[in-house]
Amino acid sequence: MHSNMNTLFQNMVEYFAIDPKKTSVDELFTDLSNFRAMFVQAVKENGKRREAEEKQRRARAAKEKAEREKQERQQRKKRLLEVNAEKDETGVMDSLLEALQSGAAFRDRRKRAPRPRDEATQMVSQRPVLKDCNHGKHKGTSAKVTVSAEYQFQLGASPHFQGGSL
């Protein structure tokens, strides 16, 4: 087995054109192992670089496409809003139908004012309220239950809560 290993070592040294007197078996295999590890790492880095380049290319293409679509929408909108200087109204119905089909007639980009809150919800406070509570377990005894005004308001709108007390 030792002679077989030496024969294989001699073949490898001859194949890689290495001086067998200056290089030991351990050095050769350590160098080969290091080369393999660095090669695998380089392949992984190249793959990651290719993926990053592909991702950037797709992002750039998507951005250009979005920009083109935005310009096309703006041009269509201008065409829909333009009326000839002579007040010629030919094609108005066609442009209105096109606006309805494309959805441009429904796009309103203005921000809306916040809705005013109901007076009932504005009057709700976070102050706790004490109520008498008798669950029927003990006759003649009652417990004080703390109920927030907000919860009372919610219960007031519920069909299960009637009469204003728990």
Salt bridges, closest charged atoms under 4 A:
GLU53 OE2 - ARG49 NE 3.65
GLU54 OE2 - ARG57 NH2 2.31
ASP108 OD2 - ARG110 NH2 2.96
ASP132 OD1 - LYS144 NZ 3.03
